[in-house]
Amino acid sequence: MTESRIVDITDIESFGLIPVCVDPRFDHRTCDYWEDADRGSKASRPSLLEVKAAAVHRPPALEDNPFAPPPREGTANPFAPAARSPLADVFGDDGELFPTPVDNPFAPTVVRERPLREGVPRKLALLDRGRGVFGSYGKVLVADDEPVAYCQFGPLSAYPRALRLRDLYPQLPAAPLPAVITCIASTGEAHRQGYARQLVDEVCRDLAERGFAAVEAYPDLTRPETETSAARPVFWNKLGFETAVDDERFPVMRREL
């Protein structure tokens, strides 16, 4: 019996679980098609998987200016402000006006994790940018320790291309704005074995728990199925999605949560 688990992409280890695309010309790990409405691409770009060292920014020092006069030693500046003694802290321990608040064991503690930005592949930074506010933007389904399906999703505001596409259809409800599933894919070996449907069901359940009332997907019927990222309408229909916009090129699939 196959054992499966679903992993949220939140670090470099889980990012490494993203399976390869069926068509080697494309790569989920470097795709920024939905994140960049003008220049985004689905193409495989191995260079984007390289981790570059974080740049160290140093403010320019006076000696870096070749036109600055050399500093004069032993000459006091009569126009420099005199050093002032630090002001007494009237709120400190030596006669504080307000006592230090005592820890309240009943007060909720909010800990927001900082998103990964430096020292990681660019795509991981994109998937992680909602950390602490929204949560993860990607999930992988692993079956018998083998990654077999991948799904990318998130709030509509995170995907400019989805926003632009949605603007084409004023009949779509403007509020509440939906979450979106921008990419669903399975490996060639796992194709049509139900893993992608299982993963989407979990994503929809997760989105409902995060407070979304609906989720949308945007299939592209102008390209072969292996070159798209949002499956076909029949796939979404089987998962309870309805055709919100019946367009022969770019339909909109919507499911109320």
N, C-alpha and C positions, 0 to 999 in steps of 0.2 A: 504494500500500500504506500502510495506517495505521500511523503510528509512535506508540507509547505508552510512557509512563514512569510510575512510581509515586513519589510524593513524600511524605515524612514531614512532618507538621505540627509544626514546631519553632520558628517565628518568625512575625512579622506578615505577611511576604510569602507564606509557604506557607499561612497561615491564610486569606489572601485567595483562595486557589484553591478553597476549599470551594464546591461548586456549589449552586445554589438548589434548594429542594425542588420536586417536581412540583406539590404543593398549596401555593399562596402563603400559606395560613393558618399554615404551619409553617416553621421555619427551623433547619437544622442548626447555624448559627452562634450561635444563642442558646438552643438546647435544653439544659436541665439536668435532664431527666426522670429519667435513670438516676442522676445524681449526688445528687439530693435526693429521697428516698423519700416525703417528706411534702408538699413544696410544689413539686416539680419540674414543669416544663412543656415541651411541645414547641412551643408557640405562637411565632409570629413576634413578637419584641419588639425593634424597632430601637434602642430606648434602650440596650439592653445592648451594642450595638456601639460606643457612644460611649466614647472613652478619656478618663477623668478624671485630672486631675493628682494626683500623689501628695500626700497631706496631710503637712504638716511639723509634727511634734509638738515643742512646746517646753515644758520643765518650767516650772511657774509660778514667777515671780520674787517676791522679797519685796515689791517695790513694787506687785505686782498685788493685794495684799491690802489692801483699804481700811480694815481694822480694825487693821492692824499699826502700832505706833508708829513715827514717823519715825526714821531712823538718826541717831545722834549722832556728830558729827565730832570727831576728835581725842581720843576717850576710849578708853583701852586697856581690854580685858576681862581682869581679873585671873584669871578662871577658865578662860580659853582655854588649851589645852595649848601648851607651848613647842614651837617648831619644832625638829624633830630632823634632824640631818644624815643624808643617805642612807647606808644600810648598804653596806659594801664588798661587791662581787659576787665571792664566792670562786670562783664558777664562770666568771667572765669571763676575758678575755684576760690580765689581770695575775695570773697564778698560778692558772689553772684546775685543778680537781681531775681533771676528765675532759676529754680532748682532744676537739675538735670532730670529729664523725664525717665521714669522707671520703665523698664521693659514690660510691655503689655502682652501677656501670653495669649490673649484673645484677639489681638489685632492681626489681620492677615498680613503675611509676609510676601511681598512681590519680588521675585528674583527674575530679571530679564537677562537671558543669555545674549551676549554680543554676537552679531553675525560674523562669519568668517570672511575676511577681505584680503589679507595678505598671506603669502606663502602657500596658496592653494590654487588649483586650476581655475580659470575664469568662470567656467560653467558651475563649479561648486559654489563660488561666491554668489552667482546669480540664484542658485537654488536655495541658498542659505540666507538671503537678504531679509527674509521675513521673520527670522528667528526672534523670539521674545515678544512678538506682536501677533503674528499670524500662526507661526509654526513652520513645519517643513513644506517645501514645494514639490517634493518628489518622493515616490515610493517604488520599491523593487519587490517583486514576488520571487522567492527562492523556493524551488522544488527539489527535494533530495540534494540539498547543498549546491544546486546549480541555478544561477539567476536565469529566469525564463521570461519575465515580463517587466515592463517599465511604464510608469505613468507620471506625467508632469501636470501640475494643477496650481491653483492659487486664486487670489482675488483678482477681479477683472482689472483693477488698477495696475497690477504687476506686469501686464502684457499689452503693450501699446498696439501691437498688430491686431489683437482681438478687439480692442477698443475701436480701432479704425474700421474693421470689418463690421462691427455691430452698428456703427454709425450709418451704414448703408440701409438699415432696416428700421425706420422710425416706428414701425408697428410693434417692435419688441418693448416689453414693459421697462420703464425707466427706473422703477423702484419696486421692491428693493433690488439693487444690482446683484447679479448672480456671481457665484464663483465660476471658474472656467476650468475645463480639462483641455489642455492644449496638445497633449501627446499621449497616445496609448499604443504600445507595440509589444510584440512577443518575438522571440527568436524563431528562426525557420523550423527548428526541430520541435518547438512547442506550439507551432501555429495550429489553431483550431482545436486545441485541447481544453479550452475553457479557462485558461489562466488569466487572459486579459479581462474577461468578464468578472472573474473573481476579484481581480485587483480594482476594477472600476467600482464594484459594489462596496469594497472597503473604503475607497476614496470618498464615495458619496456618503457613507455612514460617518466618516471622519468630518467631512464638511458640514454635515448637519449638526454634529456636536460642537463645531466651532461657531455655530450661529447663523449659517447661511440658509436661506429659504429656497434657493434654487441653484442649479448648476447647468451650464451650457457647454456645448462642444461645437466645433466648426469644421466639418469635413470639407475637403477640397476635391471636387469631382472632375477637375480639369486635368488631373495627373493620375498615373497608375497608382494602385494601392500601395506598392512598396516605396513610393516617393512622397507619400503623404504622412501626416503625423496624427490625424484625427479619425482614422478608420473610415467606415462607410455608414450611411444612415441605418441600414438594416442591423448593424452591430448595436447601435444605440437603442433602436426600437426594442430589441430583446432585453434591454436593461431598464425598460420603463421610461425611456426618453420619448418625447413626442416631437414631431416636426413642427417647430415654431415658425420657420420660414422655409417654404418649399421652393427652393431655387435650384435650377439645373446645374449651376456651377458651385455655389457656396451656400448650401443650406445651413440652417441653424437648428440644432437639436437641443431640447430643453427638458429638464426633469425637475419637478417640484420635490423638495426634500421635506 
